[in-house]
């Protein structure tokens, strides 16, 4: 099983990948022949996620979907960062207690 910190970091990396894909879609909104990008998250056996980017099966632009995806990625990153910080504080408190 992975540590809480590494699980939170995988969540932050997933959020960053999702944000990058949706930002790429918005940046290329008017590009002729552009194929949208989607992210695929897969749960890892010991905890956490792995994320990959693929070409979307959806034809055309989906600006609303991309903006919502950016907001979800931001909130996911913030939540995972809070978990990471809390795990770090707990580890520090445990080490202080044992000293």
C-alpha positions as CSV (number, residue, x, y, z in Angstrom):
1,X,0.0,0.0,0.0
2,X,1.3,3.5,-0.9
3,X,1.6,6.2,1.7
4,X,-1.1,8.8,2.1
5,X,1.4,11.4,0.8
6,X,2.1,9.5,-2.4
7,X,-1.6,8.9,-3.0
8,X,-2.2,12.6,-2.6
9,X,0.7,13.4,-5.0
10,X,-0.8,11.1,-7.6
11,X,-4.1,13.0,-7.2
12,X,-2.3,16.3,-7.7
13,X,-0.6,15.0,-10.8
14,X,-3.9,13.7,-12.2
15,X,-5.5,17.2,-11.6
16,X,-2.5,18.9,-13.3
17,X,-2.8,16.5,-16.3
18,X,-6.6,17.2,-16.5
19,X,-6.1,20.9,-16.3
20,X,-3.4,20.8,-19.1
21,X,-5.7,18.8,-21.4
22,X,-8.6,21.1,-20.9
23,X,-6.4,24.2,-21.3
24,X,-5.1,22.7,-24.5
25,X,-8.6,22.3,-25.8
26,X,-9.5,25.9,-25.0
27,X,-6.3,27.2,-26.6
28,X,-7.1,25.3,-29.8
29,X,-10.8,26.1,-29.9
30,X,-10.6,27.8,-33.3
31,X,-7.9,25.6,-34.8
32,X,-9.1,23.9,-38.0
33,X,-9.1,20.1,-37.7
34,X,-8.1,20.1,-34.0
35,X,-9.0,16.9,-32.1
36,X,-9.9,17.5,-28.5
37,X,-8.1,15.8,-25.7
38,X,-9.6,13.8,-22.8
39,X,-8.0,12.4,-19.7
40,X,-8.4,8.8,-18.4
41,X,-7.8,8.0,-14.8
42,X,-7.1,4.5,-13.6
43,X,-7.0,3.4,-10.0
44,X,-3.7,1.9,-8.9
45,X,-3.6,-1.3,-6.9
46,X,-2.0,0.2,-3.8
47,X,-3.9,3.5,-3.9
48,X,-3.8,6.6,-6.0
49,X,-4.4,7.0,-9.7
50,X,-2.5,7.1,-13.0
51,X,-3.7,9.5,-15.6
52,X,-3.2,9.5,-19.4
53,X,-4.3,11.8,-22.2
54,X,-6.1,10.5,-25.3
55,X,-7.8,11.9,-28.3
56,X,-11.5,12.6,-27.6
57,X,-14.2,10.6,-29.3
58,X,-16.4,13.7,-29.2
59,X,-16.5,15.7,-32.4
60,X,-16.4,19.5,-32.2
61,X,-15.8,22.0,-29.4
62,X,-17.1,21.7,-25.9
63,X,-16.0,24.9,-24.2
64,X,-18.5,24.5,-21.3
65,X,-17.2,21.0,-20.6
66,X,-13.6,22.3,-20.7
67,X,-14.3,25.1,-18.3
68,X,-16.1,22.8,-15.8
69,X,-13.2,20.3,-16.2
70,X,-10.7,23.1,-15.3
71,X,-12.7,24.0,-12.2
72,X,-12.9,20.3,-11.1
73,X,-9.2,19.9,-11.6
74,X,-8.5,23.0,-9.5
75,X,-10.7,21.8,-6.7
76,X,-9.2,18.3,-6.9
77,X,-5.7,19.7,-6.7
78,X,-6.6,21.8,-3.7
79,X,-8.2,18.9,-1.9
80,X,-5.2,16.6,-2.5
81,X,-2.8,19.3,-1.4
82,X,-4.7,19.6,1.9
83,X,-4.4,15.8,2.4
84,X,-0.7,16.0,1.6
85,X,-0.2,18.9,4.1
86,X,-2.2,17.1,6.8
87,X,-0.2,13.9,6.4
88,X,3.0,15.8,6.6
89,X,1.8,17.5,9.9
90,X,0.7,14.2,11.3
91,X,4.1,12.6,10.5
92,X,5.8,15.5,12.2
93,X,3.6,15.3,15.2
94,X,4.3,11.5,15.5
95,X,8.0,12.1,15.3
96,X,7.9,14.9,17.9
97,X,6.0,12.6,20.3
98,X,8.6,9.8,19.9
99,X,11.6,12.0,20.5
